[in-house]
Amino acid sequence: MKNRVTEILGGSFPVILGAMRLITLGTMAGEVSRLGAFGQIAASGLSGDRLRSELELARRITDRPVGVNIPLYRPNATEAIEIAIEAGVKAVTTSAGNPMKFMDRIKGAGLKVLHKVSSVETALKAAEAGVDGVIATGFEAGGHIGRQQTTTFCLIPQLADALDIPVVAAGGIADARGVLAAFALGAEGVEMGTRFIATRQCGVPDFFKERVLNADSDATVLLGKEAMPIRVLKNKASLGIKNSDKAKEDAKLESTGDKSYVQSGGNPDTAIMPCGQVAGLVSDLKGVEELLSELSQGCRSLSRGLFSVFNEECQ
């Protein structure tokens, strides 16, 4: 499949591995890219040497394009950009900040860039800054999300109408139905994080995968609404942080530090586990190759079925 997103990213299937801090690293990113989608390494939380090492791991797996996600508010943003350029990365994704001040360096080095947004306003600013496309993150997504509380279903068509650059949909997508729906809304690609957690290649503890596989529609909770909202699985740790006083909730969330997140260990009760609402749709552990194959074949089958339904009705 070819469209503007695959042209930007260099893959053959417009699916992006959602960047997850200390989870989407070189081995997993390389495997996703090897299979034709777009794997990316989350630079957040990595030293410069570690980022270089993860990029080298990905390169041992595939010579297809692998990206780096760079949160622009992080102190290591400039260093991460330079490492991506040095490593020959062709496309990066950016988030959590204004891409304008980095654009000259990124574009001057010949890289493509997709910027994460959660509103039409921020998308228009990113387009004005010169990004090649946007990744629109709906309110139902896992991990850090925007404050606007706009869902994917509402956000994507508004962005498709407002922008001339391509839109990638993120949040609430776990199978071919979600991919096809995103395209019907005007997206030209999708980003998936939570679904990739429940794959054999994902390097998170087994208890995290099991919690995702056993999640229901009410399995997540939103924390830190006054600072940087984050959606995580409900457990003793996350519900212990939850507070009707948002200032206290923010302070408690910040005080937990990185040591409380699942990437640092813990157990099903003590670990903070970033996760989207779509976990309620995830019921089986797959390999990345099987997942991507099912997405591709499922989209073709569903689109044929829908064409038949609507074509028959219109005659």
C-alpha positions as CSV (number, residue, x, y, z in Angstrom):
1,M,0.0,0.0,0.0
2,K,1.3,3.4,-0.9
3,N,0.1,6.8,0.3
4,R,1.5,10.0,1.7
5,V,2.3,8.4,5.1
6,T,4.2,5.5,3.6
7,E,6.1,7.9,1.4
8,I,7.1,10.0,4.5
9,L,8.0,7.0,6.6
10,G,9.4,4.7,4.0
11,G,7.4,1.6,4.9
12,S,4.9,-0.4,2.9
13,F,2.0,-0.4,5.5
14,P,0.9,2.8,7.2
15,V,1.0,1.5,10.8
16,I,3.2,3.1,13.3
17,L,4.5,1.5,16.5
18,G,3.4,3.9,19.2
19,A,6.3,5.2,21.2
20,M,6.3,4.1,24.8
21,R,9.0,5.2,27.2
22,L,11.6,2.4,28.0
23,I,9.3,-0.1,26.2
24,T,9.6,0.6,22.4
25,L,13.3,0.0,22.1
26,G,15.6,-1.2,19.3
27,T,14.6,-4.9,19.1
28,M,10.9,-4.3,18.9
29,A,11.2,-1.2,16.6
30,G,13.4,-3.2,14.3
31,E,11.0,-6.1,14.1
32,V,8.0,-3.9,13.3
33,S,9.9,-2.1,10.5
34,R,11.3,-5.4,9.2
35,L,7.7,-6.4,8.6
36,G,6.8,-3.3,6.6
37,A,5.2,-1.0,9.2
38,F,7.1,1.8,11.0
39,G,8.9,0.9,14.2
40,Q,10.2,3.7,16.4
41,I,12.4,4.0,19.5
42,A,11.2,6.2,22.3
43,A,14.1,8.5,23.2
44,S,12.5,9.6,26.4
45,G,14.4,8.2,29.4
46,L,17.4,7.1,27.3
47,S,20.9,8.5,27.6
48,G,22.7,9.4,24.3
49,D,24.8,6.2,24.4
50,R,21.7,4.1,25.1
51,L,19.8,5.6,22.2
52,R,22.7,4.9,19.9
53,S,22.8,1.4,21.1
54,E,19.1,0.8,20.6
55,L,19.4,2.2,17.0
56,E,22.2,-0.2,16.4
57,L,20.1,-3.1,17.6
58,A,17.3,-2.1,15.2
59,R,19.8,-1.9,12.4
60,R,20.9,-5.5,13.0
61,I,17.3,-6.6,12.5
62,T,16.4,-4.6,9.4
63,D,17.7,-2.1,6.9
64,R,14.2,-0.7,6.5
65,P,13.5,2.7,8.1
66,V,13.3,3.0,11.8
67,G,12.2,6.2,13.6
68,V,12.8,7.9,16.9
69,N,10.2,9.6,19.0
70,I,11.4,12.8,20.7
71,P,9.4,14.6,23.3
72,L,10.5,18.2,22.8
73,Y,10.1,19.3,26.4
74,R,12.7,16.8,27.6
75,P,16.2,18.1,28.3
76,N,17.7,15.5,25.9
77,A,15.6,16.6,22.9
78,T,18.4,18.4,21.1
79,E,20.8,15.5,21.7
80,A,18.3,12.9,20.5
81,I,17.8,14.9,17.3
82,E,21.5,15.0,16.6
83,I,21.8,11.2,17.3
84,A,19.0,10.5,14.9
85,I,20.6,12.5,12.2
86,E,24.0,10.9,12.9
87,A,22.5,7.5,12.7
88,G,20.9,8.1,9.3
89,V,17.3,8.1,10.6
90,K,15.0,9.3,7.8
91,A,11.9,10.2,9.8
92,V,11.2,11.2,13.4
93,T,8.1,11.9,15.4
94,T,8.0,14.7,17.9
95,S,5.6,15.4,20.8
96,A,5.0,17.5,23.9
97,G,6.3,20.8,22.7
98,N,6.6,23.3,19.9
99,P,8.4,21.9,16.9
100,M,9.2,25.3,15.4
101,K,12.5,25.8,17.2
102,F,13.8,22.4,16.1
103,M,12.5,22.5,12.5
104,D,15.4,24.2,10.8
105,R,17.8,21.5,12.1
106,I,15.5,18.6,11.4
107,K,14.5,19.7,7.9
108,G,18.0,21.0,7.1
109,A,19.3,17.5,7.7
110,G,16.8,16.1,5.3
111,L,14.6,14.3,7.8
112,K,10.8,14.0,7.7
113,V,8.8,14.8,10.8
114,L,5.4,13.9,12.2
115,H,4.3,15.9,15.2
116,K,1.8,14.6,17.8
117,V,-1.3,16.8,18.4
118,S,-4.6,16.6,20.3
119,S,-6.4,19.6,18.8
120,V,-7.0,21.5,15.6
121,E,-5.2,24.5,17.0
122,T,-2.0,22.7,17.8
123,A,-2.2,20.9,14.5
124,L,-2.4,24.1,12.5
125,K,0.6,25.5,14.5
126,A,2.6,22.3,13.7
127,A,1.7,22.6,10.0
128,E,2.8,26.2,10.0
129,A,6.1,25.2,11.6
130,G,6.7,22.9,8.6
131,V,6.0,19.3,9.8
132,D,5.3,16.7,7.1
133,G,2.2,15.3,8.9
134,V,0.6,15.0,12.3
135,I,-0.3,12.2,14.6
136,A,-3.6,13.0,16.2
137,T,-4.0,11.5,19.7
138,G,-7.5,11.0,20.9
139,F,-8.6,11.2,24.6
140,E,-9.0,7.4,24.8
141,A,-5.3,6.8,24.1
142,G,-2.9,5.4,26.7
143,G,0.1,7.1,28.3
144,H,0.4,10.9,28.1
145,I,-2.5,12.5,26.2
146,G,-3.7,16.0,25.5
147,R,-5.8,18.1,27.9
148,Q,-8.6,18.8,25.4
149,Q,-10.5,15.5,26.0
150,T,-11.4,15.2,22.3
151,T,-11.9,11.6,21.1
152,T,-10.3,10.1,18.1
153,F,-13.6,9.7,16.3
154,C,-14.2,13.5,16.6
155,L,-10.6,14.7,16.2
156,I,-9.6,12.9,13.0
157,P,-12.2,14.3,10.6
158,Q,-11.8,17.8,11.9
159,L,-8.0,17.6,11.2
160,A,-8.5,16.1,7.8
161,D,-10.8,19.0,6.9
162,A,-8.4,21.6,8.3
163,L,-5.0,20.4,7.0
164,D,-3.3,19.8,3.7
165,I,-0.7,17.5,5.3
166,P,-1.6,13.8,6.2
167,V,-3.1,12.8,9.5
168,V,-2.2,9.7,11.4
169,A,-4.9,8.5,13.9
170,A,-3.8,7.3,17.4
171,G,-6.0,6.2,20.3
172,G,-8.7,3.5,20.4
173,I,-7.3,1.3,17.5
174,A,-6.5,-2.4,18.1
175,D,-7.7,-4.2,15.0
176,A,-8.7,-3.9,11.4
177,R,-12.0,-2.4,12.3
178,G,-10.2,0.5,13.9
179,V,-7.8,1.0,11.1
180,L,-10.5,1.1,8.5
181,A,-12.6,3.4,10.6
182,A,-9.6,5.8,10.9
183,F,-9.2,5.8,7.2
184,A,-12.9,6.5,6.7
185,L,-12.6,9.5,9.0
186,G,-9.8,10.9,6.8
187,A,-6.6,9.5,8.3
188,E,-3.9,8.1,6.1
189,G,-2.2,6.0,8.8
190,V,-2.6,4.8,12.3
191,E,-0.4,4.6,15.4
192,M,-0.9,1.8,17.9
193,G,0.6,1.4,21.3
194,T,-1.6,-0.6,23.6
195,R,-2.1,-3.4,21.1
196,F,1.6,-3.9,20.6
197,I,2.1,-4.4,24.4
198,A,0.2,-7.7,24.0
199,T,2.7,-9.1,21.6
200,R,5.4,-11.7,22.2
201,Q,8.1,-9.3,21.1
202,C,7.2,-6.5,23.6
203,G,9.7,-6.5,26.5
204,V,7.3,-5.6,29.4
205,P,6.7,-7.9,32.4
206,D,4.2,-10.8,31.7
207,F,1.9,-9.4,34.4
208,F,1.4,-6.2,32.3
209,K,0.5,-8.2,29.2
210,E,-1.9,-10.3,31.3
211,R,-3.6,-7.2,32.6
212,V,-4.1,-5.9,29.1
213,L,-5.4,-9.2,27.9
214,N,-7.9,-9.4,30.8
215,A,-8.9,-5.7,30.7
216,D,-12.6,-4.7,30.3
217,S,-14.0,-1.5,28.9
218,D,-13.5,0.3,32.3
219,A,-10.0,-0.9,33.0
220,T,-8.2,2.4,32.8
221,V,-8.0,5.6,34.8
222,L,-6.8,9.1,33.9
223,L,-4.3,10.7,36.2
224,G,-2.7,14.2,36.4
225,K,-5.3,16.2,34.6
226,E,-3.9,19.6,35.7
227,A,-0.4,18.8,34.6
228,M,0.3,16.2,31.8
229,P,-2.6,13.8,31.8
230,I,-1.7,10.1,31.6
231,R,-4.0,7.1,31.1
232,V,-3.0,3.9,33.0
233,L,-4.5,0.6,34.1
234,K,-6.5,0.6,37.3
235,N,-4.7,-1.1,40.2
236,K,-3.8,-0.3,43.8
237,A,-1.0,2.0,42.8
238,S,-3.0,4.2,40.3
239,L,-6.2,4.3,42.4
240,G,-4.0,5.3,45.4
241,I,-2.9,8.4,43.4
242,K,-6.4,9.3,42.2
243,N,-7.7,12.3,44.0
244,S,-10.6,14.7,43.6
245,D,-8.2,17.5,44.4
246,K,-6.2,17.6,41.1
247,A,-3.3,19.6,42.6
248,K,-2.8,16.8,45.2
249,E,-3.2,14.2,42.5
250,D,-0.6,15.9,40.3
251,A,1.8,16.2,43.3
252,K,1.4,12.5,44.2
253,L,1.9,11.4,40.6
254,E,5.0,13.4,40.3
255,S,6.4,12.2,43.6
256,T,6.1,8.5,42.5
257,G,9.0,9.2,40.0
258,D,10.1,6.8,37.3
259,K,10.7,4.0,39.8
260,S,7.0,3.3,40.0
261,Y,6.4,2.8,36.3
262,V,6.2,-0.8,35.0
263,Q,9.4,-0.3,33.0
264,S,11.3,-0.3,36.3
265,G,9.7,-3.5,37.6
266,G,7.1,-3.8,40.4
267,N,4.1,-6.1,40.4
268,P,0.5,-6.0,39.2
269,D,-0.5,-4.0,42.3
270,T,2.5,-1.6,42.6
271,A,3.4,-0.8,39.0
272,I,2.0,2.2,37.0
273,M,1.0,0.7,33.6
274,P,0.3,3.2,30.8
275,C,-2.6,1.8,28.7
276,G,-5.4,2.9,26.4
277,Q,-9.1,2.2,26.7
278,V,-8.8,0.0,23.7
279,A,-7.3,-2.7,26.0
280,G,-10.9,-4.0,26.4
281,L,-10.6,-5.2,22.7
282,V,-7.3,-7.0,23.2
283,S,-7.8,-10.7,24.2
284,D,-5.0,-12.7,22.7
285,L,-1.2,-12.6,22.7
286,K,0.2,-12.4,19.2
287,G,3.5,-12.1,17.4
288,V,4.1,-8.8,15.6
289,E,4.1,-10.6,12.2
290,E,0.7,-12.2,12.9
291,L,-0.8,-8.9,14.2
292,L,0.3,-6.9,11.1
293,S,-0.8,-9.7,8.8
294,E,-4.3,-9.7,10.4
295,L,-4.5,-5.9,10.2
296,S,-3.7,-5.9,6.5
297,Q,-5.9,-8.9,5.5
298,G,-8.7,-7.7,7.8
299,C,-8.8,-4.2,6.2
300,R,-9.0,-5.7,2.7
301,S,-11.8,-8.1,3.8
302,L,-13.8,-5.4,5.6
303,S,-13.4,-2.9,2.8
304,R,-14.7,-5.4,0.3
305,G,-17.7,-6.2,2.5
306,L,-18.5,-2.5,3.0
307,F,-18.2,-1.8,-0.7
308,S,-20.6,-4.6,-1.4
309,V,-23.1,-3.3,1.2
310,F,-23.1,0.3,0.1
311,N,-22.8,-0.5,-3.6
312,E,-25.8,-2.8,-3.5
313,E,-27.9,-0.3,-1.5
314,C,-27.1,2.5,-4.0
315,Q,-28.2,0.6,-7.0
